[in-house]
Amino acid sequence: MLSRLDQPIAAIATAPGRGAVGIVRVSAKDVQAVIAAVCGRALRPREATYLPFRAGDGSAIDQGLAIHFPAPHSYTGEDVLELQAHGGPVVLQLLLARCLEAGAAMQLRVAEPGEFTRRAFLNGKLDLAQAEAIADLIDASTEAAARSATRSLAGEFSREIHALRDALIDLRMLVEATLDFPEEEIDFLQKADAQGQLDRLQARLARVMQRAHQGALLREGINVVIAGQPNAGKSSLLNALAGAELAIVTPIPGTTRDVVRQTIQIEGVPLHVVDTAGLREGADQVEQIGIERAWGQIEKADAVVFLHDLTRAASGEYRAADEAIAAKLPTDVPVVDVWNKSDAMPVVPAHAGIQLSAKTGAGLDALRRKLLELAGWQSAPEGVFIARERHLHALRRVDAHLMEAAAHLAREAQALDLLAEELRLAQNALSEITGEFSADDLLGVIFSRFCIGK
């Protein structure tokens, strides 16, 4: 019996539903048996051939294009057969079933999510960061995120990691040489400027971390919750930011009774904006459920837009209610005080925070800039590559190990063994990003989140 990773696999590679074209993909050590059964003739490598796809009784399932990518020059590094048919779900299921039937003798089975890309990684066609970039490119919600994912897929992020690793290896070699030849009079570390090498390594790491953080923002975005008392204009603000009438707006307090979500983008950064029920005491049972959900969203937010009503700001009762809400806001979540309805005030009183009109749009740009500032976004340089929290965590560990290494290097001979160990741990953390040093369970988690057929 073949191991599961050695078994041939097949899957529909296009999204579920109807379309003009659908693709069935097969990957195996040798796909000639499937080609002969389904196509009825030999195929020239990497050349599209128009022909009928044959059922077991010789009848035509459909007509389309067949392309054979011989190993190792294919996506997975194995023999790959790609069948492009009409994109009806029934047609594609019949074609997939025919491939499985034709490949039964070689144990052809349906692929698991991400299994084609996992094989590409295991066969050295791409590293783990590039494999993740494929899923990020598919899932990209903004143009900037898609461009950044493309850069990572092309290997830009991986090249930065490899450059850091190579510099780290050079420094490790110096330290190991000093440990191996302690009787030598030559001070290897001083002669080779080990301190300077470490300083340059840390500076380069800082630049990579900054770009990776920007890339993570492009991938994940930030969760922004709009909170405040009823009728402060929360739903109007959501509509203004989104540029569409998404939430119902009325003068009646308590109109919004549930969470309303919308993803918008500012300079390519996705903002997942959440409109919530007005926060107040004495609400009815249904509205109270909405208020409880609002507080739940606030607890999970990356930032809170605390919306105040300028037309009621002079009221002592209104100020007291705002103060009560402010006292309950989480201390670890950034809060932006925003004063709405400036259009309704002949003279706008000064308040700390941002003053705007959700009705006219005045002041919205200042709010957008503030939200990006809170997220840590800088004007998107062309070189930003997509990154994940896993990558940031690994880079932070590298940074911590290099800081420890710098402390040990300052003590020189008394701590060279500890210096060597910190450098080794830093290299391992870097290698986790590209998959050169990864646990199998981590690979399982990563590839299980891919779509079937990819």
C-alpha positions, 0 to 999 in steps of 0.5 A, a space after each residue: 500500500 502506498 502512503 497517503 502522501 505518495 498516493 495519486 490525487 485528483 480534484 475539481 480545481 475551480 470554485 463550486 457552482 456554474 461557470 464557463 470553464 471548470 478544471 479537473 486536476 490529477 497529480 501522480 508519479 505517472 498519469 499516463 493511464 488516466 490520459 489513455 482512458 480519459 483522452 484516448 490518445 497521447 498528449 504532447 507535453 505542455 501543449 493544450 489539446 482539444 478532444 472529447 473526454 471519454 466515459 468508461 463505455 466510450 461515450 463523450 462526457 464533454 469536449 475540452 482542453 487537456 494539458 499534460 505537465 510531465 514531472 518535474 516541470 509541473 506545479 506539484 513536481 509530479 506528473 500533472 494532468 489538467 482537464 478544462 471542460 465546461 463549468 457545469 457542476 454535473 459535468 465536472 463531477 462526472 469527469 472527476 469520477 471518470 478520472 478516479 475510475 481510470 486511476 483505481 489501479 494506482 489508488 487515485 483518490 480525491 485530494 484533501 484541501 491544499 494537498 496539491 500545494 502541500 506536494 509542491 512544498 514537499 517536492 521543493 517547488 516552493 517554500 512554506 511562505 510562498 505556499 501560504 502566499 498562494 492562499 493569501 492571493 486567493 483570499 485577498 480582499 484589496 488590490 494592495 493585498 493581492 499585489 503584496 501576496 504576488 510579491 511573496 509568491 514570487 519569493 521576495 519575502 523568502 529572499 529576505 529571510 534567506 539573506 537574514 539566515 545567511 548573515 546569521 550563519 556567517 556570524 555563527 561560524 565565527 562564534 563556533 570557530 572561537 569556541 573550537 580554537 580557544 587556544 588561538 591568540 587571534 581574537 576571531 570575533 574582534 578581527 571579523 567585526 562580530 559586533 558590527 555584523 550583529 548590529 547590521 543583522 539586527 538593523 536588517 531584521 528591523 526593516 523586514 519586521 516593519 515590512 512584514 507588519 505592513 503586510 500582515 495589516 494588508 492580509 488581516 486588516 483591523 476590526 473597528 467598532 463604532 460605539 456610543 449612545 443611541 442616535 449619535 449617528 453610528 449607522 450614518 457613520 458606517 454608511 458614510 465610510 462604506 459609501 453605501 446605505 448598509 444600515 437603517 437610519 432613523 431618528 428613533 433611538 434604538 433602531 440598530 438592535 444587532 451587529 452590522 458588519 462591513 469591510 471597507 479599505 483605506 489605502 488598501 488596508 481592509 477595515 472591518 467596521 462594526 456598527 452596534 446597538 446604542 449603549 444605554 440603560 433601561 432598554 427593552 429585552 430585545 434591544 438589551 441583547 443587541 447592547 450585550 452583543 455590542 460590548 462583546 464586539 468592543 472587547 474583541 476590537 482592534 480600535 473603538 470609534 466612540 461616537 458623541 453627538 455634538 447637538 447634545 454635548 451640552 446636556 449634563 445627562 448626556 455627558 454623564 451617560 458618555 462618561 459611564 460608557 467611557 469607564 466601561 471601555 477596555 483599557 487595552 483597546 485604542 479609543 478614538 473620540 469622534 464628535 458627529 453632527 458638526 453640520 447641525 451646529 452653527 458654531 462647533 465647540 472645541 472638543 478633544 478628538 475628531 469632529 465630523 459630519 456623517 451626513 456631509 462627509 466633512 472630517 471623514 478623511 481625518 478619521 480614516 487617517 487616525 484609524 490607519 495611524 492606530 493600526 501602525 500603517 505607513 504609506 504603502 511602499 511598493 516592496 511590502 510583502 504579505 505576511 501572517 501572524 505566524 511570520 511576525 511571531 517567528 520574527 519577534 522570537 528572532 529579535 529576542 534571541 539576537 538581543 540576548 546574543 548582543 548581551 552575551 557578546 558584550 561579555 565575550 569569552 565568559 558567555 560564548 557558549 550562550 551566544 552560540 546557542 542564542 544564534 542557533 535558536 534565532 536561525 531555527 526561528 527564521 527557518 520556521 518561516 520558510 518551512 526548512 524547520 517545521 513540525 508536521 502538525 504545523 504543516 497540517 494546520 496551514 494546508 488544511 485551510 486551503 481550498 480543495 483543488 489547490 
